[in-house]
């Protein structure tokens, strides 16, 4: 088991202790390893969390989202986003709320891609461009029946008998890498105890819409999830890279880690205990609290140049957060 490097940085009202994980697999491996090597004090806290979860399951609690869980296995081995049916219902509503703003932003800010053509095979072959100067070279005389048959076959198969007067038939986007700056996105996971289970779902749903919006416009996006809590002047934190620039988005992983109550309120709690233990801290029975804007404070303190999707527990709040991030990005474009 690898031992990630511990970093510290001062934040408002305390110090952040944090480690980075290059993948979700690394993060889960770290948590599972640490949970087997807890101090007696932190082990007692984890056992208490486990017992409270068992009691909540028996009471059909909606704290873990709906439909309510019927067994501990549904929590311990939960690895698929709980809100997929909800996502299909509210995605059109999210899109409608964002549509007018997005159209305005696209028209006013996002540069249209400029195509250049070449004859060196760079980019994608443009048949439409080649067709403008296309003509056939059909054989009209052959000396033998065999030659006639071969020529006829080539014509029918459309092989070896066409050319074009236009040579620059390969298209590529001019300066595509430099045209739009990339976006580093940080998502703060989870919520305080007073938030209902299904309210957590909006964070991930809106984040998925944001990433899709950006990447469809050629903007490279990196996605990181922040697991954090605060107690006694300390912010234990784990920074999990969920998506690198250029990688496809695993929507299930994004939604699961960032906003699934069934995941966060057991495996996420395990992570907070494991992180605290790794930093030599004893986590309190209530597991600390989530401070407002801690994600923004953390990213700003490190000078990472990223943007933070803070916790949002309603559709309107999540849409506002998406619009805020797009607005920040477009302002960055205008100031280049």
C-alpha positions in Angstrom: 0.0 0.0 0.0 1.5 3.4 -1.0 1.7 6.2 1.5 0.6 9.5 -0.1 2.6 12.6 0.8 1.0 14.8 3.5 0.7 18.5 2.7 -0.5 21.4 4.9 -1.6 24.9 4.1 -3.2 27.6 6.4 -6.9 28.3 5.9 -9.3 30.6 7.6 -9.8 29.4 11.3 -7.3 26.5 10.9 -4.9 24.4 8.9 -5.7 22.1 6.1 -4.0 18.7 6.1 -4.4 17.0 2.7 -3.3 14.2 0.4 -3.8 13.8 -3.3 -5.1 10.7 -5.1 -4.6 10.2 -8.9 -7.6 7.9 -9.2 -10.7 6.7 -7.4 -9.1 3.3 -7.1 -6.1 4.7 -5.2 -8.5 6.6 -2.9 -10.6 3.6 -2.1 -7.4 1.5 -1.6 -6.1 4.1 0.9 -9.3 4.2 2.9 -9.7 0.4 3.1 -6.1 0.1 4.3 -6.3 2.9 6.8 -9.6 1.7 8.3 -7.8 -1.6 9.3 -5.0 0.4 11.1 -7.0 3.0 13.1 -5.9 4.2 16.5 -8.2 2.9 19.4 -9.9 6.3 19.6 -10.7 6.5 15.8 -11.6 2.8 15.7 -14.2 3.5 18.4 -15.6 6.3 16.3 -15.9 4.1 13.2 -17.6 1.3 15.1 -20.1 3.9 16.4 -20.8 5.1 12.8 -21.3 1.5 11.7 -23.8 0.8 14.5 -25.7 4.1 13.8 -26.0 3.1 10.2 -27.4 -0.3 11.1 -30.0 1.4 13.4 -30.9 3.8 10.6 -31.4 1.0 8.1 -33.7 -0.8 10.6 -35.7 2.4 11.0 -36.2 2.8 7.2 -34.5 6.2 7.3 -34.5 8.4 4.2 -31.2 10.0 5.4 -29.5 7.7 2.8 -31.8 8.8 0.0 -34.8 7.1 -1.6 -35.8 4.4 -2.1 -34.9 3.6 1.5 -32.2 0.9 2.0 -33.3 -2.5 3.3 -29.9 -4.0 4.3 -26.4 -2.9 5.2 -25.1 -4.6 2.1 -26.9 -2.0 0.0 -24.8 0.7 1.8 -21.4 -1.1 2.2 -21.2 -2.3 -1.4 -23.1 0.7 -3.0 -21.2 1.6 -6.2 -23.8 2.9 -8.6 -25.3 6.4 -8.4 -28.6 6.4 -6.5 -30.2 9.2 -8.5 -30.1 7.9 -12.1 -33.9 7.9 -12.4 -34.1 11.4 -10.8 -31.4 12.5 -13.3 -33.5 11.5 -16.3 -36.5 13.5 -14.8 -34.7 16.7 -13.8 -32.1 16.9 -16.6 -34.5 18.5 -19.0 -35.5 21.0 -16.3 -31.8 21.8 -15.7 -31.2 22.2 -19.4 -34.2 24.5 -19.8 -33.1 26.7 -16.9 -29.6 26.9 -18.4 -30.5 27.1 -22.1 -31.2 30.9 -22.4 -28.0 31.8 -20.6 -25.9 29.3 -22.5 -27.1 30.5 -25.9 -26.2 34.1 -24.9 -22.7 33.0 -23.7 -22.0 31.0 -26.8 -23.0 33.8 -29.1 -21.0 36.5 -27.3 -18.0 34.7 -25.9 -17.0 31.3 -27.2 -14.9 31.7 -30.4 -16.1 29.6 -33.3 -13.5 27.0 -34.4 -11.5 27.9 -37.5 -10.8 25.2 -40.0 -7.6 25.0 -42.0 -7.0 22.6 -44.9 -3.8 20.8 -45.9 -2.5 18.1 -48.3 -0.3 16.4 -45.7 -2.9 14.1 -44.2 -3.2 16.2 -41.0 -6.7 16.0 -39.5 -9.9 14.5 -41.0 -10.4 13.9 -44.7 -13.1 16.3 -46.1 -15.0 14.5 -48.8 -17.2 17.6 -49.5 -14.1 19.6 -50.2 -12.5 16.9 -52.4 -15.8 16.5 -54.3 -15.7 20.1 -55.5 -12.9 19.2 -57.9 -13.6 15.5 -58.4 -13.5 13.9 -61.8 -13.1 10.3 -63.1 -10.3 8.8 -65.2 -12.2 6.1 -67.1 -10.2 3.8 -69.4 -11.7 3.8 -72.9 -9.4 1.3 -74.7 -8.1 -2.0 -73.7 -6.1 -4.5 -75.7 -7.4 -7.7 -74.2 -10.6 -9.0 -72.7 -8.9 -9.4 -69.4 -7.9 -5.8 -69.3 -11.5 -4.8 -70.2 -12.8 -6.9 -67.3 -10.4 -5.5 -64.8 -11.1 -1.9 -65.9 -14.9 -2.5 -65.7 -14.5 -4.0 -62.2 -12.4 -1.0 -61.0 -15.1 1.4 -62.3 -17.9 -0.6 -60.5 -15.9 -0.8 -57.3 -14.9 2.9 -57.6 -11.2 2.1 -57.2 -8.2 3.6 -58.9 -10.3 5.7 -61.2 -10.9 9.1 -59.5 -8.9 12.1 -58.7 -9.5 15.7 -57.6 -8.1 19.0 -58.7 -8.2 20.2 -55.0 -5.2 18.9 -53.1 -5.8 20.5 -49.6 -8.6 18.0 -48.6 -7.6 17.3 -44.9 -9.3 19.6 -42.3 -8.0 20.5 -38.9 -8.9 23.1 -36.3 -6.5 26.0 -36.3 -4.7 26.5 -32.9 -7.3 24.2 -31.2 -5.1 23.6 -28.2 -4.4 27.3 -27.6 -7.9 28.6 -28.6 -9.6 27.9 -25.3 -8.0 27.6 -21.8 -8.6 24.4 -19.9 -10.8 24.2 -16.8 -9.8 22.6 -13.4 -13.0 21.8 -11.5 -13.1 21.0 -7.8 -16.3 19.6 -6.3 -16.9 19.5 -2.5 -18.6 16.3 -1.6 -21.3 15.6 0.9 -23.2 17.8 3.4 -23.9 18.4 7.0 -26.3 16.1 8.9 -29.3 18.3 8.6 -29.5 17.9 4.8 -32.0 15.4 3.5 -30.6 12.5 1.5 -32.2 13.4 -1.9 -31.0 17.0 -1.6 -27.4 15.9 -2.1 -28.2 14.6 -5.6 -28.4 18.0 -7.3 -24.6 18.7 -6.9 -23.5 15.9 -9.1 -26.3 16.3 -11.6 -25.4 19.9 -12.2 -21.7 19.1 -12.3 -22.3 16.5 -15.0 -24.2 19.1 -17.1 -21.3 21.6 -16.7 -18.6 19.2 -17.7 -20.6 18.0 -20.8 -21.3 21.7 -21.8 -17.6 22.6 -21.6 -16.3 19.5 -23.4 -18.8 19.7 -26.2 -17.2 23.1 -27.0 -13.7 21.7 -27.0 -12.7 22.9 -23.5 -10.5 20.3 -21.7 -11.8 19.7 -18.2 -10.1 18.1 -15.2 -12.4 17.0 -12.3 -11.4 16.6 -8.7 -13.6 15.7 -5.7 -12.8 17.2 -2.3 -13.5 15.1 0.9 -13.2 17.4 3.9 -14.4 18.2 7.4 -13.4 20.6 10.1 -12.8 20.1 13.9 -10.5 21.6 16.5 -8.7 24.0 14.1 -8.0 21.2 11.5 -9.3 20.5 8.0 -8.5 16.9 7.1 -8.9 16.7 3.3 -8.5 14.2 0.5 -8.3 15.5 -3.1 -9.4 12.7 -5.5 -8.7 13.2 -9.2 -11.7 11.7 -10.9 -11.0 12.8 -14.5 -7.8 14.0 -16.2 -7.7 16.4 -19.1 -8.6 14.6 -22.3 -10.1 11.6 -20.5 -13.8 10.7 -21.0 -16.0 11.5 -18.1 -17.2 8.5 -16.0 -20.5 10.0 -15.1 -21.4 7.3 -12.5 -18.1 8.0 -10.6 -18.7 11.7 -10.7 -22.2 11.4 -9.4 -21.4 8.7 -6.9 -18.5 10.4 -5.2 -19.8 14.0 -5.3 -23.4 13.7 -4.3 -24.7 10.2 -3.5 -26.1 10.1 0.1 -25.8 6.4 0.3 -22.2 6.5 -0.7 -21.1 9.6 1.3 -22.9 8.8 4.5 -21.1 5.6 5.0 -18.0 5.2 2.7 -17.5 9.0 2.7 -17.6 8.9 6.5 -15.1 6.1 6.5 -12.9 8.3 4.3 -13.0 11.2 6.8 -12.1 8.9 9.6 -9.3 7.3 7.6 -7.9 10.7 6.5 -8.0 12.0 10.1 -6.2 8.9 11.3 -3.5 9.3 8.6 -2.8 12.9 9.7 -2.5 11.8 13.4 -5.8 13.4 14.4 -8.6 12.0 16.5 -11.9 12.7 14.8 -14.8 13.7 17.1 -18.0 11.5 17.4 -19.9 13.9 15.1 -17.2 13.7 12.5 -16.7 17.5 12.5 -18.6 19.9 10.2 -18.5 21.1 6.6 -17.6 24.8 6.6 -19.1 27.1 3.9 -16.8 28.0 1.0 -13.9 25.8 2.4 -13.4 24.4 -1.2 -12.8 27.9 -2.6 -10.5 28.9 0.3 -8.5 25.7 -0.2 -8.1 26.1 -4.0 -7.3 29.8 -3.6 -4.7 29.2 -0.9 -2.8 26.8 -3.1 -3.0 29.0 -6.2 -4.3 26.2 -8.3 -6.2 28.4 -10.7 -9.2 26.1 -10.6 -12.9 26.7 -9.9 -14.9 25.1 -7.1 -18.4 23.8 -7.3 -19.7 24.3 -3.8 -22.4 22.3 -2.1 -25.9 23.1 -3.6 -29.0 21.4 -2.2 -31.7 22.5 -4.7 -32.1 22.6 -8.4 -32.1 26.4 -8.4 -28.9 26.6 -6.3 -27.2 24.0 -8.5 -28.1 25.9 -11.6 -26.8 29.2 -10.1 -23.5 27.5 -9.3 -23.2 26.3 -12.9 -24.0 29.7 -14.3 -21.5 31.3 -11.8 -18.7 29.0 -13.0 -19.5 29.5 -16.7 -19.5 33.3 -16.1 -16.1 33.1 -14.4 -14.7 31.1 -17.3 -16.1 33.5 -19.9 -14.6 36.5 -18.0 -11.3 34.7 -18.1 -11.7 34.4 -21.9 -12.4 38.1 -22.3 -9.4 39.1 -20.2 -6.9 37.1 -22.2 
